[in-house]
Amino acid sequence: MRILIVEDQREMAALIADRINDAGFVTDHVGDIAEALEALRTRDYPLVLLDRRLPDGDSIGAVPTIRGLRPGIRIVFVTALHSTDDKISGLDAGADDYLSKPFDADELVARIRASLRRPGGRSQPPIVVGNLSFDLEAREAQVSGRPFVLHRRELLLLESLARRAGRAVTHDSLFEDIYGFGEAAQIDALKMLVSRLRQRLKDQGAGVEIHAARGIGYLLRKARP
């Protein structure tokens, strides 16, 4: 799952990105409102972390535009503006949450997870393929009812494939789901990642197969007897 960080201080953005990446997300970073709106036009982010004091203005004024571009997006302000009036104005503008700097990194991750769980429609049931179950809301996998623990990029790959189970997922889509803006990724790295996940699924008896769609990408489906 990909999260957009809108923060003009690069060191702060890097700290936020590192912690969120460790929690299993993919992050993209931009430094002002204009770049944020352009990113939102091109990619479907479920959540944006939004600083208020940005080079091109107070981002509170951009909330309606963000909502217009992505109606279901979660907006979390992460800002040094910490007075009660600041928080009220941010929430009244349409934000889902408001976190003041300095903040605890674990609290930020918890607030992100809480915002993503917050009802914005009907909850999604787990995706079940063979003996594999993937909970899109908790972002957790199980095999035959047992937790299936994966490394971050393995989990991102499995999530991308599970969301489109039975359909070919293009290489470009997989790169977008697994790697951030600034990460250089090669097709060989993706092939190695797929190979590792394929073997781990086999070792756990998941009853699924990852097939290569020549020239297109990969697809996840139930293993044939």
Residue, then its C-alpha position, 0 to 999 in steps of 0.5 A: m500500500r502506497i502513502l504520499i508524504v507532503e513535507d518540505q523538510r527533507e530530513m523530516a520526510a526521510l524519517i517519516a518514510d523510514r518508519i512507515n516503510d518499516a511498517g510495510f508501506v511504500t512511500d512517495h515524497v513531494g515537497d509542496i502542494a502543487e507536486a502533491l496534487e500532480a502526484l494524486r492525479t497520477r496515482d491512487y493513494p489511500l492516504v496522504l500525510l500532509d504538512r501545513r506550512l509548505p512553500d506554496g501556502d497552507s495546505i489546509g486550503a488544498v483539502p477540498t481539491i484533494r477530496g475532489l481528486r480522490p474522494g475516498i482518500r484519508i488525510v492526516f495532517v502532520t504539522a508543527l501547528h499545534s494549538t487547539d484552534d489549529k487542530i480544529s481548523g484542520l479537522d473542520a477542513g476535512a482531515d481524518d486526523y491531526l498529529s502535531k510535531p514532534f511526535d512519536a513514530d510508533e504513534l504515527v504508524a498507529r494513526i495511519r492504520a486507524s485511519l485506513r481502518r476507519p469506515g469509508g464504505r463497506s469493509q472488504p472481506p479477506i481474499v481467499v485463494g487456495n489455502l491462502s487468505f489475505d486480509l486487505e484491511a489488516r494487511e496480513a496473510q494466513v495459510s490454512g489459518r496460520p499466520f504467514v509472515l513475510h518480509r516487507r517487499e514480499l508482502l507488498l508483492l503478495e498484496s498486489l497480486a492478491r488484489r487482482a487474483g486470477r488476472a495478470v498484473t503488469h510489471d509496471s503496476l507491480f513496480e508502482d506497488i512495491y517500490g517508491f518514487g526514488e527507488a531504482a528497480q530492475i526487472d531482474a530484482l522483481k523476478m528474484l522477488v517473485s521467485r522467493l515468494r513463490q518458493r515460500l508459498k510452496d513451502q507453506g502449502a498455500g495451494v496457490e501458484i504465481h504464473a508469469a504472463r510472458g511480456i506482461g507480468y504475473l498472476l496469482r491463482k489457485a494451484r491446479p491438482 
